Amino acid sequence: MKAIRPLLAFLALFQTSCSTHPPKRYAMVTGLKPEKEAYYRKLHAHPWPGVIKQIHDCNIRNFSIHRTEIDGKPYLFAYFEYVGDDFDADMKKMAADPETQRWWKETDPCQVPLPEARKKGEIWTMAEEVFWTP
């Protein structure tokens, strides 16, 4: 029984440090310039550690980017889960990070914003969730 006490103490500490609400799911889409696809893939095959750390520090988990073609044009679809309590503040924190800004200077020219995003000066268009099952 004594051997279990440290484990129980750790689990109690771990539980109090975790969010008490389920993650919020986000999805986004943008175009991909065919002539920049190889470079985009190369960047993401070896992402910069500081960018990965910033993503985590801004409460983003399970972040993935997928590629597909629609009418012969390449598109990127991204999915992530947000586990924080203030999405807007965390996104401002990420946007203010110098390493992330340098990363975006590399990735943004590879992408083709959809008209809705372009009007807002953004790269990615947020997608509405219409179905989910655990």
C-alpha positions as CSV (number, residue, x, y, z in Angstrom):
1,M,0.0,0.0,0.0
2,K,2.9,2.4,0.7
3,A,4.2,2.0,-2.8
4,I,0.8,3.1,-4.2
5,R,0.7,6.4,-2.2
6,P,3.3,8.2,-4.4
7,L,1.4,7.2,-7.5
8,L,-1.9,8.4,-6.0
9,A,-0.3,11.7,-5.1
10,F,1.1,12.1,-8.6
11,L,-2.3,11.3,-10.1
12,A,-4.0,13.9,-7.9
13,L,-1.5,16.6,-8.9
14,F,-1.8,15.6,-12.6
15,Q,-5.6,15.8,-12.4
16,T,-5.6,19.3,-10.8
17,S,-3.2,20.6,-13.6
18,C,-5.5,19.4,-16.4
19,S,-8.3,21.4,-17.9
20,T,-11.7,20.6,-16.4
21,H,-13.6,21.0,-19.7
22,P,-13.3,19.0,-22.9
23,P,-11.2,20.4,-25.7
24,K,-12.8,22.6,-28.4
25,R,-12.2,21.2,-31.9
26,Y,-11.2,23.6,-34.7
27,A,-10.7,22.9,-38.4
28,M,-9.4,25.2,-41.2
29,V,-8.8,25.1,-44.9
30,T,-6.5,27.0,-47.3
31,G,-5.1,26.5,-50.8
32,L,-1.6,25.3,-51.5
33,K,0.5,26.7,-54.4
34,P,1.6,23.7,-56.4
35,E,5.1,25.2,-57.1
36,K,5.6,25.6,-53.3
37,E,4.3,22.2,-52.2
38,A,7.7,20.5,-51.9
39,Y,9.0,23.3,-49.8
40,Y,5.9,23.3,-47.6
41,R,6.3,19.6,-47.0
42,K,10.0,19.9,-46.3
43,L,9.3,22.6,-43.7
44,H,6.7,20.4,-42.0
45,A,8.8,17.3,-42.1
46,H,11.3,19.1,-39.8
47,P,9.3,21.8,-37.9
48,W,11.2,24.2,-35.8
49,P,11.2,23.2,-32.1
50,G,10.4,26.7,-31.0
51,V,7.2,26.7,-33.2
52,I,6.1,23.3,-31.8
53,K,6.7,24.6,-28.2
54,Q,4.7,27.7,-28.9
55,I,1.8,25.7,-30.3
56,H,1.8,23.6,-27.1
57,D,2.2,26.7,-24.9
58,C,-0.8,28.2,-26.5
59,N,-2.9,25.2,-25.5
60,I,-3.2,23.5,-28.9
61,R,-3.1,19.8,-29.0
62,N,-3.6,17.1,-31.7
63,F,-2.7,19.5,-34.4
64,S,-2.5,18.0,-37.9
65,I,-2.5,19.3,-41.5
66,H,-3.8,17.2,-44.4
67,R,-3.6,17.7,-48.2
68,T,-6.2,17.0,-50.7
69,E,-7.1,18.0,-54.3
70,I,-10.3,19.6,-55.4
71,D,-10.8,20.1,-59.2
72,G,-7.1,19.4,-59.6
73,K,-6.0,22.1,-57.2
74,P,-4.2,21.3,-53.9
75,Y,-5.7,22.3,-50.6
76,L,-4.6,22.0,-47.0
77,F,-7.0,21.0,-44.2
78,A,-5.9,21.6,-40.6
79,Y,-7.4,20.2,-37.4
80,F,-6.5,20.9,-33.8
81,E,-8.0,20.8,-30.3
82,Y,-7.8,23.8,-28.0
83,V,-7.6,23.0,-24.2
84,G,-7.2,26.5,-22.8
85,D,-9.6,29.0,-21.4
86,D,-9.0,32.1,-23.7
87,F,-8.6,31.2,-27.3
88,D,-8.2,34.8,-28.5
89,A,-5.5,35.6,-25.9
90,D,-3.6,32.4,-26.8
91,M,-3.8,33.2,-30.5
92,K,-2.5,36.7,-29.8
93,K,0.4,35.2,-27.8
94,M,1.2,32.9,-30.7
95,A,1.1,35.7,-33.2
96,A,3.5,37.8,-31.1
97,D,6.1,35.1,-30.9
98,P,9.2,36.0,-33.0
99,E,9.9,32.3,-33.9
100,T,6.3,31.7,-35.0
101,Q,6.4,35.0,-37.1
102,R,9.6,33.7,-38.8
103,W,7.9,30.4,-39.5
104,W,4.8,32.1,-41.0
105,K,7.1,34.1,-43.3
106,E,8.2,30.8,-44.7
107,T,4.8,29.0,-44.9
108,D,2.4,31.9,-45.8
109,P,3.9,32.3,-49.3
110,C,3.2,28.6,-50.0
111,Q,-0.5,29.0,-49.3
112,V,-3.5,30.5,-51.3
113,P,-6.1,31.9,-49.0
114,L,-9.7,31.3,-49.9
115,P,-11.6,34.6,-50.7
116,E,-13.2,34.8,-47.3
117,A,-9.8,34.7,-45.5
118,R,-8.2,37.0,-48.1
119,K,-10.7,39.7,-47.4
120,K,-9.8,39.6,-43.7
121,G,-6.0,39.5,-44.4
122,E,-5.8,35.9,-43.2
123,I,-4.4,32.7,-44.6
124,W,-6.7,30.0,-43.2
125,T,-10.5,29.9,-43.4
126,M,-12.2,28.4,-40.3
127,A,-14.6,25.6,-40.9
128,E,-17.8,25.0,-39.0
129,E,-18.2,21.7,-37.2
130,V,-21.3,19.9,-38.4
131,F,-20.7,16.5,-36.8
132,W,-18.6,14.8,-34.1
133,T,-18.7,11.6,-32.3
134,P,-16.4,10.5,-29.5
